Amino acid sequence: MLARDTRQCDPPLKILPLNVKDHLLALLLYSTLVLIFTYPMMRHFFNTYAAGGDLLVYVWSTWFFDHNVANGLTAVLWNHEQYWPMGFNMLFHNYAIAHAILAHTLKPLLGFTASFNIAQLFSIVMGAY
């Protein structure tokens, strides 16, 4: 006959749910840190992009998405102008579609540069969150 193990198991860890106040505090903290670390850009928010070097591909991707939507083209993941006449499938391109949608939504209110910068800062905050 097998002996019965009488040791007590530790109770499972209780994960306390965060309330809305905790989430807002974390978002406020991350937003403040992003604004501090990108401070020089904040002085030129409406005329300078929050990207440089290789990150300028996001500026092009945002412009390309806006260009396609403004011209009534529904295939935003197909570039018929690049590699003419075959075209180019942008499915595997470094294409931040959520970033482009947010910037396109804000463009009528703020202009292209400021809407791109807001989308860029928003993506940094959400990446930290």
Disulfide bonds with the S-S distance in Angstrom:
none
